[in-house]
Amino acid sequence: MSLHLLFMSMPQPGHVFPNLAVIEELVREGHRVTFVTGASVTDAVAEAGATAVPYDSLFDRPEQLKGSTDGADMALVAHEDGLVMLATAESSLTDDRPDAVLYDTMTAQVGRVLAEKWGLPSIQLNPMFASNEKFNMMRAMFTQEESDAPVDNTESVAAVMPPEMQQWFAKTTAMLVDNGIDTPVGEWIARVPDFGIVYLPRAFQYAGELFDERFAFVGPCISDRSFLGTWQASDTELPVVLVSLGTVVNDRPEFFKTVVAAFTGAPFHVVITVGKGVDPAVLGPLPENIEAHAFVPHLAVLEHARVCITHGGMGGVMEALTQAVPLLVVPQTYASAAIVHRVDELGLARVLAAADFTPESLRNAVEETAVDEGIHKNVQDMQRHIQEAGGARRAAREIENYLRRVLS
């Protein structure tokens, strides 16, 4: 059967890009896809074959995110952004309702609200660690523990949040009331999805063996990203190092200046992407072995890279592991703490604390990572798990099979 599927996501590349690959597969199978997201990615959505319904997203305005890149501030930004997304979806699709709602985890609250109001099945699209009754991502994020204790009521959810998150908790409560949903907020937040696509291999998931058929671990889903431009390897035989802080936590000019200081004259070719947060010009004239860009297609660089320096965002981590590139993680926020702990635990990375981040320590860490045979073996093993997970084709098949069951 041909279905009309509604995707919902904030316009952050790490959250949008995996969905584009899945959308291409679904459209190829004859389904119609509508994607409510920010205006900045609508061209990429259209290239994937979906109808874009843009909304005025805070994530398309970098000035709105300055000082709001961690914890409570980011959660509040995401909440306000989600309310605009929800209103846009309702006003645009009331007369063309979809058969199902597929929502990104950062859009979880509003995606589930819309599905419940319209009486539709929903599917969670998860580029982060999944949560069930045995592992809760919220607990791992806020306590930096991998507890197997469920978080299933208002009191226990509030208990694991830092005090500054209480405002987000209250706003979520108000949103449920405003939309006629009487489920207690703690139960609502902690509810395990009926079905979820997880853009990680099971081997990377905390307690992966404890997740049942409600979760399909399909691994990273990667499609053509020509809209990011091109990158050509230089003629140098120097080992390549990719440096990126992702697309949210990148307003760090001193970080990138430290990178330049570390590798000026070093036997590495360094490719820096600064995103929207920093003008590459602020790094000044660069030596011939260092190049800086706002954006380049990371996958093209990773094909040649010996090491990837990252803050520990899941999108960048999965891209590097897809190419079996060892990681050097320099954490920038506690929001990535669970990812940083996991890559360290699995022997996929070295971790350099921000307090120890100097040109000398950074260069030494890269040199050690580049020749660490243990890390190289582990990233190759994880690459194999990724290849076996099935990717976008399996994700589309899992979505179709689930919706056939619940809609028949």
N, C-alpha and C positions, 0 to 999 in steps of 0.2 A: 504494500500500500504506500501511496505517496503522501507525505506528511508536510505540514507547515510547522516549522520549528523556530522558536524564538530564542536567540542567544542574547545574553546580557553581560556586559563587562565594562569596567572603567577602561579608558584608553591607555593603559600601561602596557608596553610591549611584552613584558614577561607574562602577562595575563591574556593579552589579545592574540599574540602570535601562535601559540599552540592551537587555539580554536580555529584559526584560519586554515590550517592544514586539514583539520577534521571537517570543516565546512566544505572544502573542495571535494572531499570524498563523498559527503552526503549529497551534494548537488549532483555529482557524477551519477549517483544512484537514483536520481529523479526527485529528490525532496526539495521543497522550497524553504529557504532560510531567510529570516529577518534578523538583523543584528542591531540592537540598541547600544550605542557606544559613543565616545566623543568624536567630534568633528575631525580631529587630527588624523584618525586612522580610517576614515570612510573610504578613501581611494583603495587602500589595501583590502578592505572588506569587499568592495565591489569587484576587485580583481579575483577574489576567492569565489565569486559567484553568488554572494548574498546581497540582499537589499539592505542598505545601511539606513538606519534611523538615528540621526545625530542628535545629541543633546549638549547643552552648554556645560562642559565638564570642568571642574576645578583643576583636574589633572592636565588640562590643556593650557593652563596658565601658570607657568613656572613661578611667577612672583607670588602666587597664592601658597606655594608649598615651602617657601623659605622659612626655616625654623619649624617646619611641621613634618619632619621626615622620620619621626620615631614615635612609637608608643601611643600615648593618649592623643597627642596632637594629630597624628596621621589617622587614627581611628575616627576622630571627630570630623576631619576633612572628608574621609570616605563616607561617613554617615550623611553629611550634608549633600555630598555629591550623589549618593544613592537616592536621596529623596527626589532630586531633579530627574534622575534616570527613571524612577518609578512613575513619576507624573507624566514624563514623555511617553513611556511605553503605554500607559493607560489611555492617554489622549489620542495616540497615533494608531492604536490597534483595537480599539473598542469594537469597531465594525469589521475587523479582519482578525479575529482572535486565532491564535495558533493552536496546534494540537498539544504542545508541550512547551515548558519553559526550561531552558538550559542556562544555568547561571554560574558565573565565576565565583570563587569563594569570597573574594573581596566584595562581591555583590550579593552575598548569601542572604542577608536579611531582606533586602527589597525583592530579590528574585523569588524567594519563598513566599513573601507576602503576596506578590502578584499571582503566583500559582494557586495559593489558597483562596484568594478572593474570586478567581475565575474558575476554580474547581478543576485545575489541570494537573496532570502529572509533571513532576519536575526532576531534573537531573543536575547534580552538582558537578562542576568542571573544576578540577583541583590541580593547580600547578605547585601546590605546597604539600606538606605532609597531610595525610588524611587523618580524621579522628573517628574513633568508634568507642565502644564501651570500655575498651582496654587501654587505649592511648588517646590522650586529648592534647591537641596542638596548643590550645590556649594555656594549659598548665605548663607545657614545655616552654612556651614563649616567655611566660611571666615568672616562672620559678626556676627555669633552666634545669628542670628535672624531667626524667622520662617516666613519670608515675603511671602505673596501670590502674589507678583509682578513677572511677568514672566521675564526671562532673555533670550532675543531672538535676540540679535544683538551684533556685535563686541564691541561696546562701553559699553553696559551694562554688558557684561561678564567681560571685563577688569576692569570695575569700582568696582566690588565686590572682585577682587583679590588683595592681598597685593602686594606691588611693586616687591618683590622677585619672584613672579609668572610670571612676564612678559617674562622671558626667556623661560619658558614652553609654554607660549602662542605663542611666536615667532617660537619655534620649531614645534609646532603643525601646524602652518600656512605653514611652509616649507614642512612638510610631506604631506599635502594635495596637494600642488603644484607639488611635486615630483611624486605623484601618479595620476596626471591628474584630480584631483577633484577641480572644480571651485566654490564650495559652500563657501560663506564667513565664516571665521573661527568661528566667534561668533555664527552664525546660526547653523553651524555644531555641535559645542559643546553643544548648548542648545536644539538641536532637540529632541523631544520626540520620543522614539522608537515606531516602528509599533506595537510591542508586547513585553511584558516583563514578565518574571517569577521573583517574588519577594520572597526571602526566609525569609519573616517576616509575622506574622499575620497582617491583616488590622488594628486591634486595636492598634498595635504598631507604625504604619506609621503615620507621621505627616499628618494632613489633609486627613486621609485615606478615608473619605467619598467623597472626591472630585476626586478620581481616577476612571476612567471608565473601560470598558471592554478590553482596551489595556493592562491592568495589572492584573495578577493573583497572589494574595497574598496567597501563599501556605504554609507559615510558614517554620520553620527549616526542612531540609531534612537530615535524619540521617540514615546511614547504618552501617553494621558491620565494626569496625575499629580495627580489631585484629592486623593489621600491626603496631599499636602503642604500642603493648605489653599488659601486664596485670597489674592489681593492686588488691591487696586483703586487705580488711579492717582488722585492727588489732583487737585484743581481747578486747581492752579498751572500756569502756562505755563513754568515753569523747566525746563531740560533735565535729564533724569534720569541719574543715575550709580549703577550697581549695584556694590557692594563685597562681595567674598566671598573667603575663604581656603579654601573647600572644606570637606570633612567630616573630614579627618584632621589637616592642619597648621593648626589654628585656635585653638590655645591661645596667643593673642597679644594680650592686652588692650592692651598699649602700642601695637600697630599700629592697633587700632581707635580708641584715644584720639587718635592722631595724625590719623586721618581726620576725626574730629569737630572737632579744632582747625583743620584745613585748610579745612573747608567751613562752619563757623559764620558765618552772614551772607553767604556766597558766593552767586552767582547760579546755583545748581544745587540740584536736589532729590535728596538722597542716600539710597539704600536700602541699609542694611548688614545682612548676615546673618552671624551669628557661629557658627552650628552649636552643637555640644555643648560646645565648649571654653571658652566664656566666657558668663557670665550678662549679658544685655544691660543689666541694672541697674547694672553696674559702670561703664558709660559716663556715668552721672549724668543729670541733666536735660538733655534734648536740645532744641536750637532747632527751630523749626517746619519748617525745611527739611531736617531729618535724621530718619530713622526707623531703628530697630534692632530686629531680630527674631532669634530662634534660627533659624527656617527660614521662607522663603516660596517659592512656586514661581518660580524664576528666569526661566523662559520668559515668564511674565506680565509681569515687570518689564522684561525685555529687549525686549519689543514696543515699549516707550516709551523705551528707554535711548539716550543719546548716546555713552556710554563705559562700559566694564566694567573695573573694577579687580580684578585677580586675581593669585594667586601663580603661575599658570601650570599648574594642573592640567588634564589633557586634557578632562575632562568639562565644566568651566566654559568652557574655550576653545572647544570645539565648539558648546556652546549659544549662545555669543555670536556665533560665525560663522554659525550657522544663521539668526540674525536680522540678519546684516551689521552687527554692532555693533563698532566699533574697540576694541582692547584696550590697557590700560595694565598692564604686568606688573611686579610687585614680587616677585622671586624670594625664597623663604623657605628652600628646601632644594636641595641639588644633585641630588636625585632628579628634579626637573623641568627640569634644565638643558637637556636635548635639546629639550624643548618650547619653552622660552624662546628658545633659539637659532633654532628653526624659525620661530616667529611673527615674530621680528625679521628673519630672512633673507628671508621672503616679504613683508615690508612690511605686516604685519597689526597691528602693535603698536609702541608705544614701551616701552622697558624702563627702569625706574628702580631702580638698585641699592639694596639694603637699607641700605648705608652712607650713601647720599644721601637717605634717606627722612626728610624733615622736612615740617611743614605747608606751608611756602612752596614747596618743590620739588614736592610732590605736587599742590598746587593749580595751579602753573604747568604741570606735565606734563599734567594733565587739560584745562586750557584749550587747550594746543597740540594735543593729540590730537583734541579735539572739532572742530577746524577744519582738520585736516590732510587736504587733498583726496586726496593720494596714498594714505593709509591707507584712506580711505573707498572709493576705487575698488578697492583690493586686497581689502577685505573683501566688497565686492559681487561681485567675480569668484569668490572662494572660496565665497560663498553659492550661486552658480550651479553650481559643481562639486559641492557638497553635494546640491543638488536633483537633479542628473543622476545621482548615485551609486545611487539606488534605494531606500535606507532599509530599513525592516523588511520590507517586502513582498519586495524582492529577496533579502534575507538568508534568509528562509524558503524561497524558491524554490531558492537555491543549496544550502542544507542538504539539501533534499529530493533534488535532482538528484545531489549527491555520494553520499548514502547509497543511492540506487537503484543507482548504478554499483557500489559496493563490496559491497552486500548481495545483488545479483542472482546 
